[in-house]
Amino acid sequence: MRRSRVHVLGASGSGTTTLARALADRWSVPHADADDYFWRPTTPPFTHKREVAERVALMRQLFVPREAWVLSGSMLGWGDEIVAQCQAVVFLTLDPGERMRRLERREDLRAEDRPADPEARARFLDWARSYDDPGFTGRSRSHHEAWLRRLEVPVLRLDSAHPVPALLDSVLRWEP
């Protein structure tokens, strides 16, 4: 795959940010994460959402006009205008048990850098666990699958149980 505009998404904990950063580094292009635009910078983080128009405007200002970039994270329900600028999408999946183990480790590491909020952690992990529930009304595998079927760009599906170098190699060898 040549340098282009790529969107990497999947469930929280599936490795979307890690793979997107690796791809952006390989191509020497900007990496953007949807959470950086969705959430206002706050302490503690992830407590105040930006308005949709502000998110999209920031993305258009900071990276969308560029020739190539890699965007990680989900933008279900608000980012179709940005995704329309993509030339390809990479969708990561991972066994739910392994995904939750990764998320719990990540949350433990984050807790070392800021005061612990056990209630916020529990809410987040409950939300993340719901991703694989087809009846969940929030961001879920079933919603992602329906959204992917509507895309007009090529979609590469990868199991992120594989090491990042192998995933990166799969993306780089892909010919959309």
N, C-alpha and C positions, 0 to 999 in steps of 0.2 A: 504494500500500500504506500502510496506517495503522500507527502505532506498535504494535509487538507483540513477541513473543519469537521471534527469528529465529536460526537456526544457519547459518553460512556455512562451507562446507568445500570441500576440493579437495586436490590434491597440494601438497606443500611447494614453495613458489616460485610458486604460481598466483595469489597476491594475496589470499588469504582474509583475512588480518589487515588489510591495507590497506583493502579494501572494507568489512569489518565496522566498522573504526574510523570510516570516512567515514559509514556509515549511522547508527552510534550518535551521532556528532557532530550529524548532521542532525536526528535525533530528540531529542537531548539526553537520552539514556538511557545506562546503563552498557554498556561493552564489556568482555567477558571473553575471554581466550584459553585454550584447553584446555591448552596447554603450561605455563601458569602454575600449573595445578593438577596436571598430570601429573608435573612435575619439582619436586624440592625446590630451594630457592635454594642454589646452591653456586658455588664458584669453583675451577675453571672451571665454567660452567653445563652443564646437560643431562647430568649424570653420575649422579644418584641419583633414582630414581623414588619417588613416594609410593605407598602402598598404595591400592587402588581405593576402599575405604570412606572413607579420609581425603580423597581427591580429591572424591568426591561430597558428603561432609559439608561441606567447605569451600565448594563451589559452592552448596549449599543455604543455608549461612549467609550468604554474601556477596552473592548476586544472584538466585538462582532465585525467591524469593518475590515479587520485584518484578513490577509490571504489564507492563513492557516492558524488553527488553535485547537485545543482539546478542552472540552467542557465535561465535568463530572457531576453526578447527582441527578435527582429527579426534578422535573419541572411540570409534572402532571397538573393540569388544570390552570396553568398560568404561563407556560413558556413556549407554546407552540410557535409564536412569532420568531423566537430565537432558534428553535429546532429547525424551522423552515430554511435557515441559513446553512444547515449541516449538509455534508456530502455523504456521510455514513454514520451509523449508530452501532455501538458495541453494547450488547446486553449480557451482563454477568449474572449467573445463578450460582447458588451454593446450597449444600445440604443445610436445612434450617438449624439443626443442632450445632453444627460447626460454626455457622454464621453467628448464632447467639453466644457461643464460647468466645469468638473473636470480639464481639461487641462488649461482653463483660470484661475481657482483658483491657480493651481500649478505655472503657469507663473507669477501670481501676487506675490506669495510667493518668488519665485526665484528673482524677481525684487527688493525685499527688501534687498537681500544679495549682489547685484551687480548693477552697473549703468544700467539704463534702456536703451534698444535699441528698440524703437517702430517698426522700420522697420524689424528687425530680428524677433521680436515677431509676427508681422503680417505674415511674410513669413512662419514661423513655423506653426502657426494656420491654414493658408491656406493649407499648405501641409497636416497637420493632418486631416483637414476637407475632403480632397480628398480621404481618405482611403475608404470611402463607395461608391465612384464613380466607377462603373465597367469599365469605359473607361480610368481611370487614369493609366498611365504607370509606376508610382512608386509603392512603397509598398502599397498594397491595399487588401481589403477583398477578392476580386476575385483571386488575386495572392496567398494569403495565402490558400484559399480553394483548389486551384489547387495543391499547394505544399503539403498540408496535404493528399490529395488523393494518392500521390505517396509514402508516408512514409510506411515503413514496421514495424513500432512499433505502439503499441496501442495509441489512441488519446482520451483524455477525453475533452469533450466540456462543458464549464460552462458559465453561464450568470453572469458576475461580478457585476450586480446590487445588488447581495446578499452581506451581510457583510463578511468581510475577515474571521472571525472564521467559518462561514458556508461553505465558499469556501474551506478553509483548511480542514475542516471535510470531505467534499466530496472527496477531493484528498486522504486523509488518509484512507477512507473507500473503495476506489476504488481498485478493484482487476483486474489489466490489464492482 
